[in-house]
């Protein structure tokens, strides 16, 4: 397989139980490469681009991703005295929050992927990030209320524990997290969220984030 056109995604394969790949483009050449090897395929495309080649090749829509972004000048923090950030949450405690939390994820929305496999993908990703020391615990009072994993200023995985949801606390916890990242020298904080995740959209917008780089995500399974 031509690596200039198609990339293996072994972290997805480990959770899905099948070979997994991501197309770098939806060109006819990349689509021809895909047809040669069975597996689960992903492609990311501009929402305004024609999807005819994808539909003709058996791809189906799964999600649209947006990139929230914010500088310290635009940040509208809403701190609470009980909201804090810790760098040493146990793996077991954050996995308990992570498991089953990502219902808006593209693999959860993919009808060809079992829910258990989609959950496992996020659990394994969190374990890897935790092992790299990239996971922040979000604490409210004396309780772990959530977590966020960051690669520099990019939030790559985050979730709030179910018992803390719907109480207006996320804005305080994310404010504490953003302040920690800005204090560490981050010029701009970014993330990636599903356009269907209205709660996350409202959270980021309320903290002064704007949105850019929309991408439609399409999947295809070749048995």
C-alpha positions as CSV (number, residue, x, y, z in Angstrom):
1,X,0.0,0.0,0.0
2,X,1.3,3.5,-1.0
3,X,2.0,5.3,2.3
4,X,1.9,8.6,0.4
5,X,-1.8,8.0,-0.1
6,X,-2.9,5.8,2.8
7,X,-1.7,5.7,6.4
8,X,-2.2,2.6,8.7
9,X,-3.9,3.5,12.0
10,X,-2.7,0.7,14.4
11,X,-4.3,2.3,17.4
12,X,-7.7,2.0,15.7
13,X,-7.0,-1.5,14.5
14,X,-6.2,-2.7,18.1
15,X,-9.6,-1.6,19.3
16,X,-11.7,-2.5,16.2
17,X,-10.2,-5.9,15.8
18,X,-9.5,-5.3,12.1
19,X,-7.0,-3.5,10.0
20,X,-7.6,0.3,10.0
21,X,-6.4,3.0,7.7
22,X,-6.8,6.7,6.9
23,X,-6.7,8.1,3.4
24,X,-4.6,11.2,3.0
25,X,-6.9,12.3,0.1
26,X,-10.0,11.1,-1.6
27,X,-8.3,11.1,-5.0
28,X,-9.0,8.2,-7.4
29,X,-5.5,6.9,-6.8
30,X,-6.1,6.7,-3.0
31,X,-9.5,5.1,-3.5
32,X,-7.9,2.5,-5.8
33,X,-5.3,1.7,-3.2
34,X,-8.0,1.2,-0.6
35,X,-9.9,-1.4,-2.7
36,X,-6.8,-3.7,-2.6
37,X,-6.7,-4.2,1.2
38,X,-9.6,-5.2,3.5
39,X,-10.1,-3.0,6.6
40,X,-11.8,0.0,8.2
41,X,-11.0,3.3,6.3
42,X,-11.4,6.9,7.3
43,X,-11.1,10.0,5.2
44,X,-11.4,13.7,6.2
45,X,-12.7,16.2,3.7
46,X,-13.7,19.8,3.3
47,X,-17.5,20.0,4.0
48,X,-17.9,22.0,0.8
49,X,-16.0,19.5,-1.4
50,X,-18.0,17.2,-3.7
51,X,-18.6,13.8,-2.0
52,X,-19.5,12.0,-5.2
53,X,-16.3,10.0,-5.5
54,X,-16.7,8.9,-1.8
55,X,-20.3,7.9,-2.2
56,X,-19.5,6.0,-5.4
57,X,-16.8,4.2,-3.5
58,X,-19.1,3.1,-0.7
59,X,-18.1,5.7,2.0
60,X,-20.7,6.9,4.4
61,X,-20.8,10.0,6.6
62,X,-20.0,9.7,10.3
63,X,-19.3,13.2,11.8
64,X,-18.2,16.8,11.3
65,X,-15.3,18.0,13.4
66,X,-14.7,21.6,14.4
67,X,-11.5,23.1,16.0
68,X,-12.2,25.5,18.9
69,X,-9.4,27.9,19.4
70,X,-8.7,30.7,21.9
71,X,-5.9,33.1,22.9
72,X,-5.4,34.5,26.4
73,X,-6.7,37.9,25.1
74,X,-10.0,36.4,24.1
75,X,-10.3,34.0,27.1
76,X,-13.4,34.5,29.3
77,X,-12.5,32.5,32.4
78,X,-15.2,31.7,34.9
79,X,-13.4,30.4,37.9
80,X,-14.8,28.9,41.1
81,X,-12.9,28.6,44.3
82,X,-13.5,24.8,44.4
83,X,-12.3,24.2,40.8
84,X,-8.7,23.1,40.4
85,X,-6.4,21.1,38.2
86,X,-4.1,18.2,39.3
87,X,-1.4,16.4,37.3
88,X,-1.5,13.1,39.1
89,X,-4.9,11.5,38.7
90,X,-4.7,7.7,38.8
91,X,-5.3,5.8,35.6
92,X,-8.1,3.8,37.2
93,X,-10.0,7.0,38.2
94,X,-9.8,8.7,34.8
95,X,-10.6,5.4,33.0
96,X,-13.8,5.2,35.1
97,X,-14.8,8.6,33.7
98,X,-13.7,7.9,30.2
99,X,-15.4,4.6,29.6
100,X,-18.7,5.2,27.8
101,X,-18.4,9.0,27.9
102,X,-17.8,9.6,24.2
103,X,-21.2,9.1,22.6
104,X,-20.5,11.8,20.1
105,X,-17.4,10.2,18.8
106,X,-17.3,9.2,15.1
107,X,-16.7,5.5,16.0
108,X,-19.7,5.5,18.3
109,X,-21.8,7.0,15.4
110,X,-20.5,4.4,13.0
111,X,-23.1,1.7,12.6
112,X,-20.4,-0.8,11.5
113,X,-18.5,-0.5,14.8
114,X,-19.7,-2.2,18.0
115,X,-20.2,0.1,20.9
116,X,-17.8,-1.9,23.0
117,X,-15.0,-1.5,20.4
118,X,-15.6,2.3,20.2
119,X,-15.4,2.6,24.0
120,X,-12.2,0.5,24.0
121,X,-10.6,2.8,21.5
122,X,-11.0,5.8,23.8
123,X,-10.0,3.8,26.9
124,X,-6.7,2.7,25.2
125,X,-6.0,6.2,23.9
126,X,-6.4,7.6,27.4
127,X,-4.2,4.9,28.9
128,X,-1.5,5.8,26.4
129,X,-1.8,9.6,27.1
130,X,-1.7,8.9,30.9
131,X,1.5,6.8,30.5
132,X,3.0,9.8,28.7
133,X,2.1,12.1,31.6
134,X,-0.3,14.2,29.5
135,X,-3.5,13.8,31.6
136,X,-4.8,16.6,33.9
137,X,-7.3,15.8,36.5
138,X,-10.2,18.3,36.9
139,X,-11.1,18.6,40.5
140,X,-14.1,20.1,42.2
141,X,-13.7,20.4,45.9
142,X,-12.2,17.1,46.9
143,X,-13.6,15.0,44.1
144,X,-12.2,14.2,40.6
145,X,-14.9,15.6,38.3
146,X,-13.2,15.0,35.0
147,X,-10.0,14.9,33.0
148,X,-8.3,16.5,30.0
149,X,-5.3,15.3,28.1
150,X,-3.2,18.0,26.4
151,X,-0.4,17.9,23.8
152,X,1.1,21.3,24.5
153,X,-1.9,23.7,24.0
154,X,-4.1,21.1,22.2
155,X,-6.7,19.4,24.2
156,X,-6.9,16.0,22.5
157,X,-9.3,14.1,24.9
158,X,-11.5,15.3,27.7
159,X,-14.6,14.3,29.6
160,X,-16.7,15.2,32.6
161,X,-17.9,12.6,35.1
162,X,-21.6,11.9,34.6
163,X,-22.5,12.9,38.2
164,X,-21.0,16.4,37.6
165,X,-22.8,16.9,34.3
166,X,-25.7,19.3,34.0
167,X,-24.7,21.3,37.1
168,X,-23.0,24.3,35.4
169,X,-19.6,23.1,36.6
170,X,-17.8,22.4,33.3
171,X,-17.2,26.1,32.6
172,X,-15.4,26.5,36.0
173,X,-13.3,23.3,35.5
174,X,-12.3,24.2,31.9
175,X,-11.5,27.8,33.1
176,X,-9.1,26.3,35.7
177,X,-7.6,24.1,33.0
178,X,-7.1,26.9,30.5
179,X,-5.5,29.1,33.1
180,X,-3.0,26.4,33.8
181,X,-2.2,25.9,30.1
182,X,-1.8,29.7,29.5
183,X,0.3,30.1,32.6
184,X,2.6,27.3,31.2
185,X,3.3,29.5,28.2
186,X,0.7,28.3,25.7
187,X,-0.2,31.1,23.2
188,X,-3.3,29.4,21.9
189,X,-5.5,26.6,23.2
190,X,-7.2,24.4,20.6
191,X,-9.3,21.2,20.6
192,X,-11.4,19.1,18.3
193,X,-15.1,18.5,18.9
194,X,-18.0,17.0,17.0
195,X,-20.4,19.6,15.6
196,X,-23.2,17.4,17.1
197,X,-21.9,18.0,20.6
198,X,-23.9,21.0,21.5
199,X,-22.9,21.0,25.1
200,X,-19.2,21.2,24.2
201,X,-19.9,23.9,21.6
202,X,-21.7,26.0,24.2
203,X,-19.0,25.4,26.7
204,X,-16.2,26.6,24.5
205,X,-18.1,29.5,23.1
206,X,-18.9,30.7,26.6
207,X,-15.2,30.8,27.4
208,X,-14.3,32.9,24.4
209,X,-13.3,30.2,22.0
210,X,-14.0,30.6,18.3
211,X,-14.3,27.8,15.7
212,X,-12.4,26.9,12.5
213,X,-11.3,24.1,10.2
214,X,-14.5,22.1,9.8
215,X,-13.9,18.6,8.5
216,X,-16.4,16.0,7.4
217,X,-15.5,12.5,8.4
218,X,-16.4,9.5,6.2
219,X,-15.8,5.8,6.8
220,X,-15.8,2.7,4.7
221,X,-15.4,-0.9,5.6
222,X,-14.0,-3.4,3.1
223,X,-14.6,-7.0,4.3
